[in-house]
C-alpha cells in the first residue's frame, strides 16, 4: 500500500480532512450487521436511518430559513452537526436499502426453500475462483476434498427449475481441482445452509466430478492464459521464486512453499502476495509516469484502462476492489484537476464498495486493507516527520509506513492468529525495496508470456532475484527467538492490543521528535535487523539465546550427515529418539542443543552403521531409559555390538515385531506364548510398531534383507503424529501400506522418508500417509544419489512440504498457536 507524500518536517504536516470518516464507518458497520439479519429487520433499520436523515434535514432548513445575511455564519455553526448527521444517516440508509434488496433476492427464492430442506439439486454455475485443495479429508471421506466458489446461474430440484444469481461454495472430489476460472459447469449436489452473514448463499456437497458446459468468457480466457504462462515461465526456478513471483505480481500464491508461507506470516509479510494498495500504487505510478506527455484527461483515461485491466488480471478480491476503488477516486480527482486526498478517497471507496457488495464488510482481507491504508494515511506523515530528526528522510519514510500499517492492523490480525509478529516492522522495511521491481517485472512477464515466452523467462529470472531477498528476510526473522509472541485471542485480545497501540501512539505523540531516547531506539531498530540479513547472520542468530532449537519445539530432524537421527519431545527435558546416525555424526550434539537430558525410548530401526554408529555418543549425552532394536539378525556384527553397548549401559532392550501382544502375566516376555509388545508409551509419546511382521522376519533373505526388516514406528505425541520409515525398501513399504490400509488412520503430521530419499519409494504408501511435512535425513554430496528427485516429487505431490538436511541442516517442528510450523535454515 502507499500513502500520500510524507512531509520533510513536522511543520509541513497538514490537518487531515476526516469529515468523511464517520459516514464511511457507519456504512461499514451497518453492512456488517445487516448481512446477518432478516430482510424485515434490515428494512426497518433503513427506515429509521431515513427518518433520522429527514429530521437532520428539517433542522438545517429551519435553522437557515428566515435568517438575515449577518446571521448566516452563526447558522452554519449551528447546522454543522445536523449536516454531518444528515450525511451519515443518508449513507447508512442507502447501504441498508441495498443490503435489504440483495437479502430479499437470496432469502425468498427457490434456492432458499431447497436449502432449508437439504435437497438434492442440479445446478449450473460459473467457476468464480481457483480451486483450493483442502489439506485433510474428513474422517468419513475416502479422498481429500476441493473447495470451489461458484456463481450460480440456475438450480433445479423438487420438480422445479429456476434462474438465480448468487454465490455458493462447493466441496467436491479431486476432479474439481481441474476446473478453470470462468468455466460453465453443471453438477448434482446436496444443499446445506451456511452461517448468517457468510457471502455464500449455500453450501454444495457432491461426490460427482464437474460436467463442463462451456469455456470461460473471452476476457477470462486471456487472463487465464497469461497467468498460466507466468506459472510456466517460473516452473524451472527455485521454490521461492515459483511461489513469490506469481504471488507478488498477480496474487497467485498456490505454488508458495508452506514453509515460506509460515515464515512470511510470522514476520508480517503475507500482504505481499495479497494484491492491495501497494500494487495499485506501483501500477498507477508507472502508467501515469509513462504518460506524462499526455494531457490530463488522456492520462486519466489511460490510467483507468490500466486499472480495469489489472483488476481483471489479479481477480477482483476484497483488497483489490478496495484498492481499485480508491485508485478510481484518485483518477477522478486528476480528471477534474483537483488534488487528491487520501483519507476522503479511502472513505469514498469504503462506502461505494459496501453499497455494491455489503458482504465485503465481514471479510478480513477487506478490513486489513482498509485499516492498513488508514494507518498509513493518519500515522505515517507525523511519524516520518519525527523520525526525520534522527535518520535520513528516506529511511524515516521506510520505517514509518510499515510501522503505521502494522499498528492499525494489529487488533484485527490477532483475531486470525493470536500472536504478535515481533519483527514485522524491520522485516517490511528491509523487504520494501524489492517489492516494486519484483511487481513490475512479474506483471510485465505476465503480459508478455503468451506472445513472447523467451522475454517472459528473462523477466521472471530478474524478478526471482528480488523475491530471493524477500524470502531471505522472511526466513531470517522467522528463525529469530520470539518471532511470534502469544497474545490473547478473541475480543479480549483485540481490545487489549487496541488499547496498547493507542497508548504507544500517544506516548510517541507527546514525546516529540527531540526525545533523547528516540535516537538510540531508532538506530538499534534499523542497524540490528540489517546486520541479521548479512552473510554472517547465521553466526549472529546462533549466538542469540534460545536461537536453536526454537522454543516450543515438538520434533527435530537432526543433521547427522548420511545417516538418520530424529527426536520427538516426550517431556520437558526428554524425547523419543529414532536412530543415532553414524559415528561422529553429531547425534549427541543434537541432544545437547535441544536440552534433552533423557531419552525415554531409543528406537534403533536396524543395525547398519549409519543408524547405530552414534550410539556411544547418545549414551554419553543423555540417560536412556529403554531401547528397541529391529528384529533382523543381520548384519550380525552390528547387532552384537549394539546389544553389547546397551547392556554395558544397563539399558533394557527389546526386539518387537508388528502384531505381537504383551505376554500373559504369568509368562516371561520372549516365551513362546508371546513376544515383546508391539506398542507402548514413552513419556507422553504413544508408540506402535507397524513393520516388520513375524512373517516378514521369517521370510528374510539374510544380509540382503536388512533394510526391509527396519523397524517402522508410528509415534503419537501431544504435538504431532510421526511415522519413521527407517530404510525399508519397496517390499517393506508395501507391507507398511497394507497394515495402514487395514486400520485406517488420519494422515501423518511428519514422515521421515525411507532410506534417505532413495528412488525406491512406494507411491501408494505416500498417498496413504499424506504427511504435512516430510523430512529427508541425508548427507551433502553423498555417493548414493540421495535424495532422488523422483522421491522428493512423489511426496510433494501429496501436498507435503519436503525438507532435507543436506540443504536445510537441522529441521524443527514447532507449535504456533493451534497449528504446526517448521523452522530451518534452508539454502
ZIJO-V866266 format. One record per residue. N is the residue number from 1. PHI is phi in whole degrees, 0 to 359 (NA if undefined). OMEGA is omega in degrees with one decimal (none if undefined). Layout:
BEGIN
N;PHI;OMEGA + N;PHI;OMEGA
END
This chain:
BEGIN
1;NA;178.2 + 2;220;177.6 + 3;254;178.5 + 4;289;179.5 + 5;304;-177.9 + 6;269;-176.4 + 7;292;-178.7 + 8;280;-179.0 + 9;210;-178.3 + 10;297;-179.9 + 11;291;-177.9 + 12;276;-176.5 + 13;291;-179.7 + 14;264;176.9 + 15;293;-179.4 + 16;281;177.3 + 17;277;-175.1 + 18;254;-177.2 + 19;295;-178.5 + 20;275;-175.6 + 21;289;-179.6 + 22;303;177.0 + 23;299;179.8 + 24;294;178.5 + 25;296;177.9 + 26;297;178.4 + 27;296;-180.0 + 28;298;-179.1 + 29;296;179.9 + 30;298;178.8 + 31;295;-178.9 + 32;301;-179.2 + 33;285;-168.4 + 34;292;-173.7 + 35;294;178.8 + 36;255;-176.5 + 37;243;174.9 + 38;295;-177.5 + 39;300;-176.7 + 40;299;-179.5 + 41;294;179.5 + 42;293;178.2 + 43;297;177.5 + 44;297;177.2 + 45;296;177.6 + 46;298;179.1 + 47;297;178.6 + 48;296;178.8 + 49;295;177.1 + 50;296;177.5 + 51;297;177.9 + 52;295;177.7 + 53;296;178.8 + 54;296;178.8 + 55;296;178.5 + 56;296;177.0 + 57;297;178.3 + 58;297;177.8 + 59;299;-179.0 + 60;297;-178.3 + 61;296;-178.8 + 62;295;-177.9 + 63;289;-176.5 + 64;279;-173.4 + 65;293;174.6 + 66;79;178.8 + 67;283;172.9 + 68;291;-175.7 + 69;302;-176.8 + 70;290;-177.6 + 71;265;-175.4 + 72;294;178.8 + 73;296;177.8 + 74;294;179.2 + 75;294;178.6 + 76;298;179.0 + 77;295;-179.4 + 78;287;-174.7 + 79;269;-178.8 + 80;301;177.4 + 81;299;179.6 + 82;293;178.1 + 83;294;177.9 + 84;297;178.7 + 85;295;178.9 + 86;301;-179.0 + 87;295;-177.4 + 88;296;-179.0 + 89;294;178.2 + 90;296;179.0 + 91;294;179.4 + 92;298;179.2 + 93;298;179.4 + 94;297;179.4 + 95;295;-179.3 + 96;292;177.2 + 97;295;177.5 + 98;298;-179.9 + 99;295;179.9 + 100;299;178.8 + 101;297;-179.3 + 102;289;176.9 + 103;295;178.2 + 104;300;178.2 + 105;298;-178.1 + 106;281;-166.7 + 107;274;-173.8 + 108;247;-173.7 + 109;262;-179.4 + 110;298;-178.2 + 111;298;-179.2 + 112;298;178.7 + 113;295;179.5 + 114;295;-179.8 + 115;295;179.8 + 116;297;179.4 + 117;266;-175.8 + 118;62;-171.1 + 119;285;169.8 + 120;272;-172.8 + 121;225;169.5 + 122;246;-176.5 + 123;243;170.7 + 124;242;-172.6 + 125;204;171.9 + 126;254;177.1 + 127;288;-172.9 + 128;260;179.6 + 129;218;172.4 + 130;294;176.4 + 131;298;179.7 + 132;235;178.1 + 133;283;178.5 + 134;279;-171.9 + 135;294;-175.9 + 136;225;169.5 + 137;281;172.9 + 138;289;-175.4 + 139;300;-175.4 + 140;270;-177.5 + 141;254;-179.0 + 142;275;-175.7 + 143;213;177.3 + 144;300;-179.7 + 145;260;175.2 + 146;239;178.3 + 147;253;179.9 + 148;224;173.6 + 149;269;-177.9 + 150;237;168.9 + 151;255;-175.9 + 152;294;171.7 + 153;247;178.7 + 154;206;177.8 + 155;221;179.3 + 156;235;179.5 + 157;190;179.4 + 158;55;173.9 + 159;78;-177.7 + 160;223;177.2 + 161;237;-179.1 + 162;219;176.0 + 163;270;179.1 + 164;208;-179.1 + 165;226;178.9 + 166;223;176.6 + 167;277;175.8 + 168;223;175.0 + 169;243;178.2 + 170;248;171.0 + 171;247;-174.8 + 172;218;-178.0 + 173;287;-176.3 + 174;304;-179.7 + 175;301;179.1 + 176;289;176.7 + 177;290;-177.9 + 178;264;-178.4 + 179;288;-177.0 + 180;248;178.7 + 181;307;177.4 + 182;94;179.0 + 183;295;176.2 + 184;264;-172.9 + 185;229;174.9 + 186;223;-179.6 + 187;199;171.5 + 188;266;-176.2 + 189;209;175.3 + 190;256;-178.2 + 191;275;173.1 + 192;221;-177.4 + 193;283;172.7 + 194;258;179.5 + 195;289;176.3 + 196;303;179.6 + 197;96;178.6 + 198;284;-179.9 + 199;297;-178.1 + 200;291;179.9 + 201;285;-179.6 + 202;199;176.3 + 203;249;178.3 + 204;253;177.8 + 205;247;-177.4 + 206;214;171.6 + 207;251;-177.0 + 208;265;173.5 + 209;286;179.8 + 210;284;169.8 + 211;258;-176.5 + 212;280;-177.9 + 213;264;-177.1 + 214;191;-178.7 + 215;283;175.5 + 216;293;172.4 + 217;301;-174.7 + 218;304;-178.0 + 219;297;179.7 + 220;288;176.2 + 221;298;177.6 + 222;295;-179.2 + 223;297;179.6 + 224;299;178.6 + 225;295;179.5 + 226;297;-179.1 + 227;294;177.0 + 228;295;177.9 + 229;293;177.1 + 230;295;177.4 + 231;297;178.7 + 232;295;-179.0 + 233;294;-179.3 + 234;266;-173.3 + 235;301;-177.5 + 236;270;-178.0 + 237;271;179.8 + 238;294;-179.4 + 239;304;-179.8 + 240;297;-179.3 + 241;290;178.6 + 242;299;179.0 + 243;268;-171.2 + 244;278;-177.8 + 245;298;175.3 + 246;295;-178.8 + 247;295;-178.9 + 248;287;-176.4 + 249;286;-172.8 + 250;228;176.5 + 251;76;-179.9 + 252;266;-175.3 + 253;255;-177.3 + 254;297;-178.0 + 255;267;-178.9 + 256;291;179.1 + 257;303;-178.2 + 258;302;179.5 + 259;300;-179.9 + 260;292;177.3 + 261;300;177.7 + 262;296;179.9 + 263;296;179.4 + 264;292;176.9 + 265;294;-178.0 + 266;290;-176.9 + 267;247;175.7 + 268;70;-179.1 + 269;251;-177.2 + 270;300;-177.0 + 271;297;-178.5 + 272;293;178.2 + 273;259;173.1 + 274;250;-172.5 + 275;306;-175.5 + 276;212;-174.1 + 277;299;-179.7 + 278;299;-179.0 + 279;293;178.4 + 280;296;179.0 + 281;297;178.7 + 282;297;-179.3 + 283;297;-177.8 + 284;295;177.5 + 285;299;179.6 + 286;293;-177.0 + 287;292;-179.3 + 288;293;176.2 + 289;292;-179.6 + 290;288;-178.3 + 291;250;-178.1 + 292;300;-178.7 + 293;283;-179.4 + 294;279;171.0 + 295;295;-174.0 + 296;304;-178.2 + 297;295;178.5 + 298;295;178.4 + 299;297;-179.8 + 300;296;179.7 + 301;295;179.0 + 302;298;178.2 + 303;298;178.7 + 304;296;178.4 + 305;298;179.2 + 306;296;-179.3 + 307;294;178.9 + 308;297;179.6 + 309;297;-179.4 + 310;293;178.1 + 311;299;177.0 + 312;298;-176.4 + 313;292;-174.9 + 314;263;179.0 + 315;82;-174.3 + 316;281;175.6 + 317;274;-171.1 + 318;302;-176.9 + 319;293;178.7 + 320;294;179.1 + 321;298;178.1 + 322;299;-178.9 + 323;295;179.6 + 324;295;178.9 + 325;297;177.9 + 326;296;176.8 + 327;298;178.3 + 328;296;177.8 + 329;297;178.4 + 330;298;-179.8 + 331;294;177.0 + 332;298;178.0 + 333;298;177.3 + 334;296;-179.2 + 335;297;-178.8 + 336;275;179.6 + 337;77;-179.8 + 338;252;179.3 + 339;294;179.8 + 340;281;177.3 + 341;238;-168.7 + 342;294;-175.3 + 343;292;174.3 + 344;300;177.6 + 345;296;178.3 + 346;296;180.0 + 347;297;178.3 + 348;297;178.6 + 349;297;-179.9 + 350;298;-178.6 + 351;298;-178.6 + 352;299;-176.7 + 353;288;-179.7 + 354;289;174.7 + 355;293;179.5 + 356;281;-175.1 + 357;221;-175.1 + 358;298;-179.5 + 359;290;174.3 + 360;301;-175.5 + 361;300;-177.7 + 362;258;-177.1 + 363;265;-178.4 + 364;298;-178.9 + 365;300;177.9 + 366;296;-178.4 + 367;298;-178.5 + 368;295;-179.5 + 369;295;-179.9 + 370;295;-178.0 + 371;295;179.5 + 372;298;179.3 + 373;295;177.7 + 374;298;177.7 + 375;298;178.4 + 376;296;-177.7 + 377;297;-172.7 + 378;274;-170.5 + 379;252;-172.8 + 380;296;-179.1 + 381;300;-178.3 + 382;295;179.7 + 383;295;178.2 + 384;295;178.3 + 385;297;177.5 + 386;296;-175.1 + 387;292;-179.1 + 388;294;174.0 + 389;280;-174.6 + 390;248;-176.0 + 391;230;176.9 + 392;304;-174.1 + 393;301;-178.0 + 394;297;179.2 + 395;285;177.3 + 396;299;177.5 + 397;295;-179.5 + 398;299;178.1 + 399;279;-172.2 + 400;293;-175.1 + 401;296;179.1 + 402;294;178.7 + 403;296;179.2 + 404;295;179.0 + 405;297;179.8 + 406;296;-179.6 + 407;298;-178.1 + 408;287;-174.7 + 409;274;-172.8 + 410;310;-178.6 + 411;299;177.7 + 412;278;-179.2 + 413;301;-178.2 + 414;292;172.6 + 415;290;178.9 + 416;278;-179.9 + 417;224;-176.7 + 418;286;179.3 + 419;202;178.3 + 420;257;175.5 + 421;280;-170.8 + 422;296;-174.0 + 423;257;-175.4 + 424;297;-177.0 + 425;293;178.0 + 426;297;178.7 + 427;295;177.8 + 428;294;178.9 + 429;298;-176.7 + 430;286;-178.8 + 431;277;-169.8 + 432;301;-175.2 + 433;295;-177.1 + 434;273;-174.2 + 435;289;-178.8 + 436;301;179.3 + 437;296;177.8 + 438;296;179.4 + 439;293;-177.2 + 440;297;-179.8 + 441;295;180.0 + 442;293;178.6 + 443;294;178.2 + 444;298;177.7 + 445;295;178.3 + 446;297;-179.1 + 447;289;-176.3 + 448;273;-173.4 + 449;309;-177.0 + 450;292;-174.9 + 451;251;-177.0 + 452;212;-175.5 + 453;302;-178.5 + 454;297;178.3 + 455;294;177.6 + 456;299;179.3 + 457;298;177.9 + 458;295;-178.5 + 459;295;-179.2 + 460;291;175.5 + 461;295;175.1 + 462;295;178.0 + 463;297;-178.9 + 464;298;178.1 + 465;296;179.0 + 466;284;177.8 + 467;290;174.2 + 468;301;179.6 + 469;296;178.9 + 470;298;178.6 + 471;297;179.4 + 472;297;177.7 + 473;299;-178.8 + 474;298;-177.8 + 475;294;-178.5 + 476;296;-177.0 + 477;288;177.9 + 478;293;179.1 + 479;281;-176.4 + 480;288;177.0 + 481;301;175.9 + 482;56;177.0 + 483;300;174.1 + 484;230;179.5 + 485;260;179.9 + 486;304;-178.3 + 487;220;177.9 + 488;304;-179.8 + 489;264;177.5 + 490;72;-177.4 + 491;300;178.2 + 492;302;179.2 + 493;295;179.3 + 494;297;-177.3 + 495;295;-179.5 + 496;298;-178.9 + 497;291;178.2 + 498;298;179.1 + 499;294;179.9 + 500;297;179.0 + 501;296;178.9 + 502;299;179.6 + 503;296;179.6 + 504;295;178.3 + 505;300;178.4 + 506;295;178.6 + 507;298;178.9 + 508;298;-179.0 + 509;295;-178.7 + 510;284;-176.8 + 511;293;-179.2 + 512;77;-173.2 + 513;286;-174.4 + 514;258;177.3 + 515;300;-173.8 + 516;295;-177.8 + 517;277;-173.6 + 518;289;-176.4 + 519;299;179.3 + 520;296;179.6 + 521;295;180.0 + 522;292;179.3 + 523;301;179.3 + 524;296;-178.9 + 525;293;-179.0 + 526;266;-173.1 + 527;289;-176.7 + 528;298;176.4 + 529;301;179.5 + 530;297;179.1 + 531;297;-173.9 + 532;289;178.7 + 533;253;175.4 + 534;281;-174.3 + 535;304;-178.7 + 536;268;-176.0 + 537;299;-177.8 + 538;300;179.3 + 539;290;177.8 + 540;294;-179.9 + 541;297;-178.7 + 542;296;-178.0 + 543;281;-179.9 + 544;287;177.5 + 545;298;179.9 + 546;61;179.4 + 547;292;176.7 + 548;211;-7.5 + 549;287;-179.2 + 550;295;178.5 + 551;299;178.0 + 552;75;-179.4 + 553;297;178.5 + 554;255;-179.8 + 555;213;178.5 + 556;222;168.5 + 557;270;-178.6 + 558;290;175.2 + 559;261;-177.6 + 560;242;-178.6 + 561;76;-179.3 + 562;279;-178.0 + 563;189;-177.2 + 564;214;173.4 + 565;198;-173.5 + 566;225;179.7 + 567;243;172.9 + 568;231;-174.7 + 569;299;178.2 + 570;242;177.4 + 571;194;-175.4 + 572;302;-178.7 + 573;236;-175.1 + 574;224;-179.3 + 575;206;163.7 + 576;268;-177.8 + 577;242;177.5 + 578;252;179.7 + 579;70;-174.0 + 580;237;-179.5 + 581;72;-179.2 + 582;283;175.4 + 583;299;-179.3 + 584;80;-178.0 + 585;282;177.3 + 586;98;179.5 + 587;297;177.8 + 588;296;177.1 + 589;296;178.6 + 590;299;176.8 + 591;297;-178.6 + 592;296;179.0 + 593;299;-178.9 + 594;275;-178.3 + 595;58;176.7 + 596;265;179.1 + 597;261;-178.3 + 598;220;173.6 + 599;256;-176.9 + 600;291;175.3 + 601;208;175.5 + 602;256;-179.2 + 603;260;176.3 + 604;250;-169.6 + 605;296;175.8 + 606;194;-166.3 + 607;264;171.5 + 608;289;-171.8 + 609;297;-178.9 + 610;285;177.5 + 611;244;-178.3 + 612;234;-175.8 + 613;297;-179.8 + 614;268;-176.3 + 615;300;-178.4 + 616;299;178.3 + 617;298;-178.8 + 618;293;179.9 + 619;298;179.4 + 620;281;-174.1 + 621;272;-174.2 + 622;209;173.3 + 623;281;179.9 + 624;258;-174.9 + 625;281;-178.2 + 626;203;-179.3 + 627;219;169.7 + 628;232;-179.0 + 629;234;178.1 + 630;308;-171.8 + 631;281;-176.6 + 632;295;-179.3 + 633;279;-176.8 + 634;246;-7.6 + 635;287;-172.1 + 636;304;179.2 + 637;298;179.6 + 638;293;178.3 + 639;298;-178.6 + 640;298;-178.0 + 641;297;-179.8 + 642;296;180.0 + 643;296;179.1 + 644;295;179.9 + 645;299;179.5 + 646;293;178.8 + 647;294;179.6 + 648;297;178.7 + 649;270;179.4 + 650;58;177.2 + 651;262;177.8 + 652;295;-175.5 + 653;227;174.8 + 654;229;-177.9 + 655;229;-172.7 + 656;282;170.6 + 657;231;-177.2 + 658;294;177.1 + 659;97;178.5 + 660;284;179.9 + 661;241;178.6 + 662;302;177.2 + 663;292;174.8 + 664;304;-174.1 + 665;301;-177.0 + 666;268;179.1 + 667;236;-180.0 + 668;286;175.3 + 669;303;-179.8 + 670;94;177.2 + 671;285;-177.2 + 672;302;-176.9 + 673;286;-178.0 + 674;180;179.2 + 675;261;177.7 + 676;300;-178.4 + 677;297;-177.8 + 678;266;178.7 + 679;206;179.6 + 680;181;-178.8 + 681;225;178.3 + 682;235;-173.6 + 683;62;179.1 + 684;261;-177.9 + 685;252;171.2 + 686;269;-178.6 + 687;234;179.3 + 688;215;177.3 + 689;278;176.8 + 690;262;-176.2 + 691;198;4.7 + 692;269;175.0 + 693;272;176.2 + 694;304;179.8 + 695;296;179.0 + 696;294;178.3 + 697;295;-178.6 + 698;294;-178.3 + 699;272;-174.5 + 700;303;179.6 + 701;275;177.3 + 702;83;-174.4 + 703;299;-179.1 + 704;284;-176.3 + 705;250;-176.7 + 706;301;-176.0 + 707;299;-176.9 + 708;285;172.8 + 709;258;174.7 + 710;301;171.8 + 711;294;172.5 + 712;245;-176.0 + 713;241;167.1 + 714;254;-177.0 + 715;244;-178.1 + 716;247;177.1 + 717;251;178.1 + 718;303;-176.9 + 719;261;-174.6 + 720;192;175.8 + 721;246;-170.5 + 722;238;170.1 + 723;240;179.6 + 724;256;-170.4 + 725;265;179.1 + 726;57;179.8 + 727;244;-175.6 + 728;301;177.9 + 729;269;-174.8 + 730;298;-179.7 + 731;296;179.4 + 732;294;178.6 + 733;296;176.8 + 734;297;177.2 + 735;295;177.4 + 736;297;178.8 + 737;300;179.0 + 738;299;179.3 + 739;295;-179.6 + 740;291;179.2 + 741;291;178.8 + 742;295;-179.1 + 743;232;-174.6 + 744;303;178.1 + 745;222;177.2 + 746;297;175.1 + 747;303;179.9 + 748;283;170.9 + 749;286;-176.3 + 750;226;170.2 + 751;236;170.3 + 752;271;-171.9 + 753;301;-177.4 + 754;295;168.6 + 755;51;171.4 + 756;57;177.7 + 757;81;177.2 + 758;294;-178.7 + 759;289;-176.0 + 760;271;-179.3 + 761;237;-178.7 + 762;274;-177.5 + 763;297;179.4 + 764;295;178.1 + 765;295;177.9 + 766;301;-179.5 + 767;292;179.1 + 768;289;-176.3 + 769;288;179.8 + 770;42;-175.0 + 771;288;172.2 + 772;285;179.8 + 773;225;173.2 + 774;242;178.3 + 775;249;178.8 + 776;239;178.1 + 777;270;-170.4 + 778;207;179.8 + 779;269;178.8 + 780;293;175.2 + 781;55;179.3 + 782;285;-175.6 + 783;271;-173.8 + 784;260;-175.4 + 785;75;178.3 + 786;272;-7.6 + 787;275;178.5 + 788;284;179.0 + 789;301;-179.9 + 790;295;179.1 + 791;292;179.3 + 792;297;-179.1 + 793;293;-178.9 + 794;301;-178.2 + 795;285;176.6 + 796;296;-179.3 + 797;292;176.4 + 798;281;-176.6 + 799;95;-177.0 + 800;278;166.2 + 801;279;-177.5 + 802;247;179.1 + 803;238;-174.6 + 804;228;-173.5 + 805;287;-179.5 + 806;291;177.8 + 807;246;-176.3 + 808;246;-172.9 + 809;68;178.5 + 810;293;-177.6 + 811;237;-178.7 + 812;246;171.3 + 813;254;-176.6 + 814;233;176.0 + 815;261;176.7 + 816;239;-174.6 + 817;66;-179.9 + 818;260;-175.4 + 819;239;177.5 + 820;250;176.9 + 821;217;179.0 + 822;251;176.2 + 823;230;178.8 + 824;203;178.0 + 825;233;-175.6 + 826;293;175.8 + 827;269;none
END
